[in-house]
Amino acid sequence: MKTVILCGGLGTRLAEETQVKPKPMVEIGGKPILWHVMKIYNQFGFKDFVLPLGYKGEKIKSYFLNYHMLSGNCSVNTLTGHVNYEQECQENWDVHMYETGKDTLTGGRLKRLESHLRPSGTFMLTYGDGVANVDIEQLVRFHRQHGKIATMTTVRPSARFGTMQFDGDRITEFTEKSQTDAGWVNGGFFVFEPEIFDYLENDSTILERAPLEKLAQENQLMAFKHDGFWQCMDTLRDKLLLEERFHNKQTDWLSICANKEAITEM
């Protein structure tokens, strides 16, 4: 099954980084967040990726064109140019990169991929700037069981500020960054049937607007509720939070299958 990762946005709220690179190439722990997203799917055996490119897409192309060479030790003969790779690359991914326009919106980028995706049947889609410990295997199983066109993973992000209760001017209760009080929001990690393309019109189509709204009205959109870790990277604050988690070895999104095995053994 193919996995589409949206990679073409401008990332204006992370301008500190995105002036020189596309947001999916912003690094967490020395690796682009795009790499982290791909590793989530890789844990479940999904290794066929489709990347619709836009803003500074050449940076993403260059990264993967040189990925094998830069991933390990190598030797080069300066006379012949022959390169000998001394160790195998750990990742065995097929990465298909398509130019979908600098100003194209999310639904439009997906629409441009129709000829590549429709013949293959069911496919997955997510954003190139967010990670989670979503069980992709359960997500796909849930999608196949309900038989609808679309499944959206929904999450409850942590509140950015603490909440409190008052008695006059006296604070009677304070809760820092409560997640349970937050509503459910779109967390990405979609599964779609090819019929999704019938809901997309042109480059100006925003996937999260009319297409998903119409699918919901027609009872064709189902929610896969994820209560675990989820974090997008919209701002510098989000990047620093993910960096902190990485350096504290709290990379929940990179050890999903290991955690599943540990739970099974208990």
C-alpha positions in Angstrom: 0.0 0.0 0.0 1.3 3.5 -0.9 1.7 6.2 1.6 1.4 9.9 0.5 3.2 12.4 2.7 2.3 16.0 1.9 5.6 18.0 1.5 4.8 21.1 -0.5 3.6 23.8 2.0 5.4 27.0 2.7 5.7 26.5 6.5 5.4 30.3 7.2 4.9 29.8 10.9 8.3 28.2 11.1 10.1 30.9 9.1 13.2 30.7 11.3 13.9 27.3 9.5 11.8 27.4 6.3 13.5 30.4 4.7 16.2 28.0 3.5 14.5 24.6 3.5 11.0 23.1 3.2 9.4 22.3 6.5 9.6 18.5 6.1 13.4 18.9 6.0 13.6 20.7 9.4 15.6 18.4 11.6 14.7 16.7 14.8 17.7 14.9 16.4 19.8 15.4 13.3 17.2 13.8 10.9 14.5 15.6 8.9 11.0 15.3 10.5 10.0 13.7 7.1 12.4 10.9 7.9 10.7 10.5 11.3 7.3 10.3 9.7 8.5 7.7 7.2 10.0 5.6 10.1 6.5 5.4 11.7 5.1 3.7 8.6 8.3 1.6 8.2 7.8 0.0 11.5 4.6 -1.6 10.1 6.2 -2.7 6.9 4.9 0.2 4.7 7.9 1.3 2.6 6.3 2.7 -0.6 6.2 6.5 -0.3 4.8 9.2 -2.6 5.9 12.8 -1.9 4.0 15.6 -3.6 6.6 18.4 -3.7 6.2 22.2 -3.9 8.1 24.9 -2.0 11.9 24.1 -2.2 11.1 20.6 -3.4 14.6 20.3 -4.8 15.9 20.0 -1.2 13.9 16.9 -0.7 14.9 15.4 -4.0 18.6 16.1 -3.2 18.2 14.4 0.2 16.9 11.2 -1.2 19.1 11.1 -4.3 22.1 11.2 -2.0 20.6 9.2 0.8 22.4 6.0 0.1 25.8 7.7 -0.2 25.4 9.8 2.9 23.9 7.1 5.1 27.1 5.1 5.8 30.8 4.6 5.0 32.0 4.6 1.5 35.2 4.7 -0.6 35.7 6.4 -3.9 38.4 6.0 -6.6 39.2 9.5 -7.9 40.4 8.2 -11.3 37.4 6.1 -12.2 34.8 7.7 -9.9 33.8 4.2 -8.8 32.2 4.2 -5.3 32.2 1.3 -3.0 29.7 1.3 -0.2 31.1 -0.4 2.9 27.7 -1.0 4.7 24.1 -1.3 3.6 21.7 1.5 4.1 19.2 0.6 6.9 16.2 1.9 5.2 14.8 0.0 2.2 12.2 2.6 0.9 10.8 3.4 -2.5 10.4 7.1 -2.7 8.4 8.6 -5.5 8.7 12.4 -5.8 6.4 14.5 -7.9 6.4 18.2 -8.5 2.8 19.5 -7.7 3.3 23.2 -7.8 4.5 25.8 -5.3 1.1 27.3 -4.6 -1.1 24.2 -4.9 -3.2 23.4 -1.9 -3.5 20.1 -0.1 -6.4 18.7 -2.0 -4.9 19.9 -5.3 -1.6 18.2 -4.6 -3.4 14.9 -4.0 -5.5 15.4 -7.1 -2.4 15.8 -9.2 -1.3 12.3 -8.0 -4.6 10.6 -9.2 -3.0 8.8 -12.2 -0.3 7.3 -9.9 -2.6 6.3 -7.0 -6.1 5.4 -8.3 -5.0 2.2 -10.0 -3.4 0.9 -6.8 -6.5 1.1 -4.7 -6.5 1.9 -1.0 -3.7 4.3 0.1 -2.6 6.3 3.1 -1.9 10.0 3.5 -0.4 12.2 6.2 1.4 15.5 6.7 5.2 15.9 6.5 5.4 17.8 9.8 3.8 15.7 12.5 4.6 12.6 14.4 2.6 10.2 16.6 2.7 6.7 18.0 -0.3 5.7 15.9 -0.7 2.0 15.4 -0.8 2.0 11.6 -1.7 -1.7 11.5 -4.8 -1.1 13.6 -5.6 2.0 11.6 -5.6 0.1 8.3 -7.6 -2.8 9.9 -10.2 -0.3 11.2 -10.5 1.3 7.7 -11.1 -2.0 6.0 -13.7 -3.1 8.5 -16.0 -0.1 8.2 -15.9 0.0 4.3 -16.2 3.8 3.9 -14.2 6.0 1.6 -12.1 7.8 4.2 -10.6 7.3 7.7 -9.1 10.3 9.6 -7.0 9.7 12.7 -8.4 12.1 15.4 -6.3 13.2 18.4 -6.7 15.4 21.4 -3.7 17.7 21.6 -2.4 19.0 24.9 -3.7 22.4 25.8 -1.0 25.1 25.4 -1.8 26.8 28.7 -3.0 25.6 32.1 -6.7 25.7 33.0 -8.1 26.9 36.3 -11.3 27.2 38.4 -12.1 30.3 40.5 -14.0 31.2 43.7 -14.1 35.0 43.2 -10.5 36.0 42.7 -9.1 32.9 44.4 -7.9 30.0 42.3 -9.4 26.8 43.6 -8.0 24.4 41.0 -5.2 24.6 38.5 -4.4 22.0 35.9 -1.3 22.4 33.7 -1.8 21.5 30.0 -4.7 19.2 30.4 -5.3 17.0 27.4 -8.6 15.4 28.4 -10.4 18.8 28.3 -9.3 19.4 24.7 -11.6 18.5 21.8 -10.8 16.0 19.1 -9.0 17.4 16.1 -7.6 16.2 12.7 -4.3 14.4 13.4 -3.5 13.4 9.9 -2.7 9.7 9.3 -5.6 9.1 6.8 -6.6 6.1 4.9 -8.5 6.7 1.6 -10.2 4.7 -1.1 -9.7 5.9 -4.7 -13.2 7.4 -4.7 -11.6 10.3 -2.7 -10.5 11.7 -6.1 -14.1 12.3 -7.1 -14.2 14.9 -4.3 -11.2 16.8 -5.4 -11.5 19.5 -8.2 -8.3 21.5 -8.9 -5.1 23.0 -7.4 -7.2 25.3 -5.2 -9.0 22.5 -3.4 -8.2 22.3 0.3 -8.5 18.7 1.4 -9.6 19.6 4.9 -12.5 21.8 3.7 -15.1 20.8 1.1 -13.9 17.3 0.4 -13.8 16.1 4.0 -16.9 18.1 4.9 -18.9 16.5 2.0 -17.6 13.0 3.0 -18.8 13.6 6.5 -22.3 14.7 5.2 -22.5 11.5 3.2 -21.5 9.3 6.1 -18.3 8.3 4.3 -15.7 9.7 6.8 -14.8 7.7 9.9 -12.7 8.6 12.9 -9.8 6.4 14.2 -9.5 7.9 17.7 -5.9 8.0 18.9 -5.4 8.7 22.6 -1.6 8.3 22.5 1.3 10.7 21.7 0.8 13.2 18.9 2.7 16.3 18.1 2.7 18.6 15.0 5.6 21.0 14.2 3.9 24.3 13.3 6.2 26.6 15.2 9.7 26.9 16.6 8.2 26.1 20.0 7.0 22.8 18.6 10.4 22.0 17.1 12.1 22.7 20.4 9.6 20.5 22.2 10.3 17.6 19.8 14.1 18.1 20.1 13.8 18.0 23.8 11.9 14.7 23.6 14.4 13.3 21.2 17.4 14.1 23.5 15.5 12.7 26.5 14.9 9.5 24.5 11.2 10.1 24.6 10.8 9.2 20.9 7.4 7.5 21.3 6.9 7.6 17.5 10.0 5.5 16.8 9.3 2.6 19.2 5.6 1.8 18.5 6.2 -1.9 17.6 8.6 -2.4 20.5 6.1 -1.0 22.9 3.4 -3.3 21.5 5.6 -6.3 22.0 6.3 -5.2 25.6 2.6 -4.9 26.3 2.0 -8.3 24.8 4.6 -9.9 27.0 3.2 -8.4 30.3 
